[in-house]
Amino acid sequence: MALAGVRVIELAGLAPAPFCGMILADFGAKVIRVDRTKVGVSLDRQARGKRSVAINLKSAAGVALLRKLCLQSDVVLEPYRRGVMEKLGLGPNELLKENPRLIYARLTGYGQTGSYAAAAGHDINYLAMSGLLSRLGRSGEEPYAPLNLLADFAGGGLTCAMGILLALLERTRSGKGQVIDASMVEGAAYTGSFVWKSQGTGLWGRPRGQNLLDSGAPFYDTYRTSDGRHMAVGALEPQFYAQLLHGLELAEADLPAQMSVSDWPELRRVFTERFASKTQAEWSEVFDGTDACVTPVLSFDDVSSHPHNRDRGSFLRDRDGQESPRPAPLLCRTPARPCLAPDPAVGEHTVQVLQEYGFTAAEIEQMLAAGVVERPGVASKL
Ligand SMILES: C[C@H](CCC[C@@H](C)[C@H]1CC[C@H]2[C@@H]3[C@H](O)C[C@@H]4C[C@H](O)CC[C@]4(C)[C@H]3C[C@H](O)[C@]12C)C(=O)SCCNC(=O)CCNC(=O)[C@H](O)C(C)(C)COP(=O)(O)OP(=O)(O)OC[C@H]1O[C@@H](n2cnc3c(N)ncnc32)[C@H](O)[C@@H]1OP(=O)(O)O
């Protein structure tokens, strides 16, 4: 796999850092998640392919242990509020001094500097601060955050993974590690570069929810079908719009012009009525195989069995029977090989990992006995 041989230490976090760690693990990195001791269960639902070591970082021995793990690792990924790692004596100055090849990734909401740097926050706050949230939502309604996808995952976990890959690539030339300051505000804003860079094109000239791509246009929206499901319509270009009308059995001559914004409410009314006359399956039959840019809005229950997704194997089922998306993108020679085994329990691999990193049985036993590290069951004999 592409990241075979890369060793990653991921300090346990809420949502974005676990995603970043899972991406790296999916593509072959050896990812060790550092959990707290005495927590029992992990909230990490993106633990695929990771191992868990439980370390009490509020003890000097725990801090010393983590430093040793970082000495033999390529990447450390930390998801805490600014200053937390420094307070523990695990800041980048210390760790990079000991291991100059280390890539030290800091995934936070507001970044390492600026007046908000140390403030608590979540996806919706970062999205708000990126400017993007002000553009999301339907006309006449309040701004709407689309799950916690944009800041936590696109602007956060994924962007941070890109930073790590860039730093790994650069290290092949310089031999040096570096610090990555991944701010979810900036990652989300960067993801939205198109919206900034297309200002002045007329695409965004109207209020939120009244533009071409923000649910303002009737030919770029979703419609309810007779069985209470939905179809997604993305018929922007005239040649595709013509196929939409053909599928809906509407004559272009009987309708207002596609780009006549003042007529959009009337067009929407006509489309709404038409879509409500057939089931989702019936509309799919009408539009499949055409260029009308009309697709069913698939539920989680339906998505993997849709013929297109099934043909590509876009979703996988792990050994617990749980379905999730297969890692993307596909690399033809060195594709991801996601682990299908159950997620690790907190501390499940404490002993195994410490042995791998060169600790003796007696040292491990001593750390277990002192509560510096933990494993499930807390049996203290190796
Ligand atoms: C919208 C998303 C978040 C979605 C997550 C939700 C799915 C879950 C959030 C809450 C969960 C529920 C809740 O836990 C209650 C139930 C629990 C039950 O078990 C399950 C059901 C629950 C209902 C549960 C259900 C769900 O799981 C939840 C609803 C996001 O936006 S995520 C993005 C968040 N932002 C960031 O990641 C940016 C960077 N980080 C931060 O800004 C802060 O970390 C953050 C997130 C604001 C948290 O701040 P906090 O004050 O808690 O921590 P920090 O200041 O960072 O300091 C960390 C301290 O921990 C110490 N520490 C770390 N590791 C160890 C260790 N191994 N040993 C000992 N100590 C450790 C560290 O030293 C710090 O200590 P100090 O405070 O003393 O410095």
The ligand as a Gaussian input file, in Angstrom:
#p B3LYP/6-31G(d) Opt

LIG

0 1
 C      -19.266000      18.370000      15.874000
 C      -18.000000      17.595000      16.135000
 C      -18.032000      16.846000      17.414000
 C      -18.832000      15.600000      17.272000
 C      -18.508000      14.674000      18.413000
 C      -19.776000      14.065000      18.999000
 C      -20.106000      12.860000      18.155000
 C      -19.527000      13.752000      20.489000
 C      -19.158000      15.037000      21.293000
 C      -19.682000      14.808000      22.712000
 C      -20.106000      13.330000      22.703000
 C      -21.113000      12.890000      23.776000
 C      -20.562000      13.166000      25.198000
 O      -19.206000      12.700000      25.324000
 C      -21.466000      12.549000      26.280000
 C      -21.820000      11.074000      26.033000
 C      -20.633000      10.148000      26.340000
 C      -21.015000       8.673000      26.124000
 O      -19.851000       7.850000      26.377000
 C      -21.486000       8.469000      24.673000
 C      -22.676000       9.355000      24.397000
 C      -22.384000      10.854000      24.639000
 C      -23.748000      11.552000      24.522000
 C      -21.390000      11.369000      23.571000
 C      -21.950000      11.123000      22.130000
 C      -20.996000      11.672000      21.040000
 O      -19.802000      10.926000      21.019000
 C      -20.666000      13.174000      21.293000
 C      -21.976000      13.956000      21.075000
 C      -16.777000      18.500000      16.118000
 O      -16.848000      19.602000      15.700000
 S      -15.285000      17.829000      16.583000
 C      -14.118000      19.150000      16.452000
 C      -13.846000      19.720000      17.780000
 N      -12.774000      20.683000      17.749000
 C      -11.491000      20.324000      17.663000
 O      -11.136000      19.167000      17.591000
 C      -10.509000      21.478000      17.619000
 C       -9.280000      21.260000      18.491000
 N       -9.633000      20.851000      19.806000
 C      -10.211000      21.651000      20.716000
 O      -10.474000      22.834000      20.509000
 C      -10.526000      21.011000      22.054000
 O       -9.825000      19.796000      22.155000
 C      -12.023000      20.747000      22.258000
 C      -12.599000      19.839000      21.133000
 C      -12.808000      22.051000      22.283000
 C      -12.224000      19.998000      23.575000
 O      -11.725000      20.799000      24.607000
 P      -11.327000      20.186000      26.007000
 O      -11.299000      21.310000      26.972000
 O      -12.204000      19.027000      26.334000
 O       -9.874000      19.534000      25.719000
 P       -8.482000      20.238000      25.437000
 O       -8.440000      21.645000      25.894000
 O       -8.099000      20.002000      24.014000
 O       -7.485000      19.422000      26.351000
 C       -7.393000      18.036000      26.351000
 C       -7.075000      17.629000      27.778000
 O       -6.994000      16.226000      27.844000
 C       -5.716000      15.880000      28.391000
 N       -5.333000      14.598000      27.784000
 C       -5.308000      14.278000      26.477000
 N       -4.899000      13.017000      26.323000
 C       -4.653000      12.523000      27.537000
 C       -4.179000      11.268000      28.030000
 N       -3.891000      10.241000      27.230000
 N       -4.025000      11.129000      29.382000
 C       -4.319000      12.146000      30.235000
 N       -4.779000      13.353000      29.824000
 C       -4.924000      13.531000      28.494000
 C       -4.809000      17.003000      27.991000
 O       -3.635000      17.021000      28.760000
 C       -5.727000      18.181000      28.256000
 O       -5.760000      18.401000      29.654000
 P       -5.861000      19.883000      30.284000
 O       -7.250000      20.367000      30.013000
 O       -5.564000      19.676000      31.739000
 O       -4.800000      20.721000      29.587000

